[in-house]
Amino acid sequence: MKPAESSQGQEQGDLYRSRLSWLLDQSHPLKVLAEAIDWEFFEREFGPLYVEKKGRPGLPMRLLVGLHYLKHLYDVSDERVVAGFVENPYWQYFCGEEFFVHELPCDPTSLVKWRKRIGPGGMEKLLAETIAAAQRRQALKPSEIRRVNVETTVRRVTGAWASARYRSKAATRTRSN
């Protein structure tokens, strides 16, 4: 089913709770970025991947996009980004919550399923919109993104190197010793 709509921006208030937008530092980078990103872009891009009126309603698109952005920004696991959401009002605001939430927003496996649904091209769209938002706010100049450096960390996985390049280097070093 189509994802549920985000409650952020709706006029109906809650008498007994304060809005996150009133409580947060207006100059905090996540708050500024949340207001710069065109969240409707993701609805247009990823909305067709959902089927109308079949199955359980999907999670809000802004929540899923926001959690993935935070996951990569802070280099944390799916489990940690979901747990961190409960603890951090800036993360909640970034992901589209209007009021502070005390429950987990979703199961971490929902993030895995969503990544599979949108594929690598979808993750590239997420990055592209983030860069476009920074350019719209003039926080990023075109000259700053002409060259992109990608840092790749190689970790030892069950006794083997994660990269074939490093395996060949290790074999060369072993032979020369």
N, C-alpha and C positions, 0 to 999 in steps of 0.2 A: 504494500500500500504506500501511498505517498507519505512523505514525512510530515509530522505534526508541525504546525506553525509555531514560531517563537513568540513568547508572550511580550517580549520587549517592544516598547513603543505603543502599547495599547493604552487607551485612556482610562479604563477602569482601574482604580487604585485599590489599595488595601489600607484601611484606616489604622491598623495596629502595627504596620511594618513600614520601615523607611526604605525607599528605593536605593539600590546600590549606586545609581548615578548621582544621588545627593551626598552619599557618604564618602565616595572615593576621591582621591586627589585628581583634579582635572588635568594635571600635566603628566600623570603617570604614563609611561610609554605604551602600556597595553590598552589603557583607556583611549589614548589618542589614536592608536592603530585600529582599535575596534570601531571608532567613528569614521575612519578613513576608508576602511575596506567596503567594497560594494558587495554586501552579503547576498543581494538579489542575483548577482552574477552566478553564484554557486547554485542557487535554485534553478536558474535557467539551464546551466550546464549539466547538472546531475539529476534534475527532476525527471527527465525522460528515462532514466535508468530504473524508475519505480513503476509499478503497475497499479492502476487505479482500482480500488475496492477489492483487493485480494490480499488476504492475510492480515496480520497485525499491523497497525500504522507504524511507519518508520519513525526513527528518532529525528528531532529537528535538525535540519541541514546545518544550521549555524553551530549547533552543539558539536556535531561530528567534525566539521571543518575546524572549529576553534580548538577542539581537543587535539587534533592532528597537528595543528600549527604549534600549540604549546608543547606537545610531545617532542617535536623536532627542535624547537627553540631551546628547551631546557635539557635535551638529550636524556629523556627518561623513558621507561617502559610504558606499555599500555596500562598496566596495573597502577603504576605510580602516577600517571597523568590523571587517571580517574580518581584516585585517592587524593591527589593534590587539589583537585577541583573542589572538594568538600571543604578544604582548609583555607582556600585563597579567594577572597571576594573579587580580586582583580581578574582571576581566571574565570570566575562565574560570570562577571559582567562581559568579558571578552567572548564567552560562549553563548551569550544571549539571555542570561537570566536577569530578571528585573529586581528580584528580591533575593536575599541570602538563602541558600538551600542547605539543608543539613543531611541530605541523603546522597548516595552515589548517583550520578546522572544516568549511568548505564553499566552494563557488565563489560569488562575489558575485551571480551571476545567480540562484542559489537563493533569495535574499532577494526579488528582483523577482517570481519565480514564486509565492512564498508570499504576498506582498502581494496579487497578483492573485487568488489562491485565497480569501483571507479577506475581501477587499474593504474598502471604507471602514468598514463597520459593524464589521468585525473589529478594525480599528485603534482604533475608539472603545471597544471592549471592553477592549483592552489598556490604554488610558488610564484607563478606569473602574476596572479592577482595581488599577492603580497608586495611584490616589487612595484607593480603599477600603483598601488595605494601609497607607497613611500614616495614615488615620483609625483603623484598628485599633491601630496603635502609638501613637496619640495624638500623632503628629508633625504633624498637620494638623487644624485645627479647622473645623467647618462654616462658621463666619463668614469664614474665610480663602478659601473657594471660592464665595461667593455671586456674586461678579463675576469673570469671567475676561477678562483682556486678551490679545488675540492680536496678536503682533507679526508684521507682514508686511513682508518685505524685498522691494523691487522691484529687479530686476537688468535691465540692458540685455542683451537677447538678440538677436543678429544684427541690430543696428541698430534694433530696435524695443523699446518698453517691454513688460514682461511683463504689465502690468495695463491694461485699457481705461480705467480711471479716470484713470490717469496719462497715457495717450495724449490724452484729452480736455483735461486740464489743460495739457499741452504745446502742444496746438493753440491753446488760448485764449491762452496766453502769446505764441505766435508771431504771432497775429493782432493782439494789442494792441501789439506792438513796431513 
